C-alpha cells in the first residue's frame, strides 16, 4: 500500500470484513410492529403528526422537522399507530417514539410521492426536497443532509468528497452499496453537486475494497468530473477530517466545519438515497445494514426497515451462537453496546455486531505507564494521556479549554493501543456529557 494517500497516526485493527463482504444484500421481512423514535438524527427531535388509531401507509410523513437542524420521520411500514410513548433508544435513554402495528395484509407498496425532476429544480431548492424525504448522513452521525447541503455563504464549497472508506472493522454495508448501486451513487453525486453549485467530486475508497474501486471506476459517467481515489487501509480513514486530510492535504481548523476549507463530505449510502428521492419519490425508510460477528448464526447484509426491533433482526438471522457475549450497534471501535433487545433500528444504524466471548474478554485496568502510544495513535494529535488524567479528576472545564476535548471524535484509537487497558475513549465521551450539563458550557 506504499504511495496510497492517507493521514498521519491512526491504528490498524483486524478488519474481519470477510464475514459479510461477499454476501449480497437481501430484503428483510416486515416485522409485526415498528418503533420509530422522534430522535433519529443530530439536532432537535421531530414533531409527531399522528395520533393513536391513525392508519398510515409506508412512506407517509408521521413526524416533521421541528427546527433548523432536525429531520422528518416517515412510516416504514403500513399499519395502525398503536401509541406514542417513551421507548428504549440505542443510546441508552428513553425517548418519545411512534409505535406502529404493521398490517399483515398490506402489500407494503410505498405511497406515491410526487417530486419534481431534480434537473428542473433550482440549485438552492434541492435541499428542501431532500429535507422533505428525511435524508440524513448515513455514515454514522445522522446529520440532516438538507442542512449540510447549504454551507455558510462565507464558506463556499468547491469539492465534494464521497466517503466510501468504511474503515470500521466488520461493517460492509457501504461496500455492498458501491457494488450493488453504483449508478444510484453517481446520480446522488450529480444532485449534490448541483445543490452546492460545483462540478468536482472525489470518491475515497480504502484499498481493501478492490472490487468496489473497480465497480465505481467502470460505472463512472463520462460527463462527470469525479475521481475514484484508492486510500491506504488505516483506521479512522473514514472520519470526515481524516478523509479531507488524505485527499486534500488540508486540516479542518479546530471548531470549524469542512466548508471552512472548501470541502463537503457525504457518505456513499447517503448519495444513493438522495438519488432515490428523485428517482422514485422514496423517502429514507430503510437502508442496507450489516449483521455480523462470531456471535450470530447467519451473518449477512440486509435492507431493513427502520423501527425494526433488534430481537426481530437477531431471530431472522438465526439467533445467537452459544458463545455470543455482546451486541453493538455499529462497529467495535465507535459502536454503542446494547442492553435491550427491544431497541429499534435507526437511520444511523449501519451495522449490528454480535461479539463472541473470546472477542470481548474483560481486562484489568492498570495505571498509566506514560508510554506515549496513545499520542502516536491519535489522528488529530491530541494528548489522550493528559486528557485521561483530567477526566479521572473530573476537571472537565480544563479538559475542554486546555486539552481540546471538543476536537476529540471518540474514534477509540487511544483505547485500542493502551497497554494498561484504560478506557480513554469512554472517559472522553463521559466528559463531553458532563460538560453539556454544566451551566457554563
Secondary structure, DSSP 8 states (H G I E B T S, - for coil): -TT-B--SS-B-----GGGTTTS--EE----SEEEEES--SSSS--EE---TT-EE-TT-EEEE--SSS---EE-SS-EEEEEEEEEE-TTSSEEEEEEEEE-TT------------GGGS-HHHHHHHHHHTT-B-TTTT--BHHHHTS--TTS---EEEEE----STT--HHHHHHHH-HHHHHHHHHHHHHHHT--EEEEEEETT-HHHHHHHHHT--TTSEEEEEEE---BTTTSHHHHHHHHH-----TT--GGGGTEEEEEHHHHHHHHHHHHH---S-EEEEEEESTTBSS-EEEEEETT-BHHHHHHHTT-B-TTEEEEEES-TTT-EEE--TT-B--TT--EEEEEEGGGG------------HHHHH-TT---HHHHHHHHHTT-HHHHHHTT-GGG-----HHHHH-TT---HHHHHHHHHHHHHHSTT-
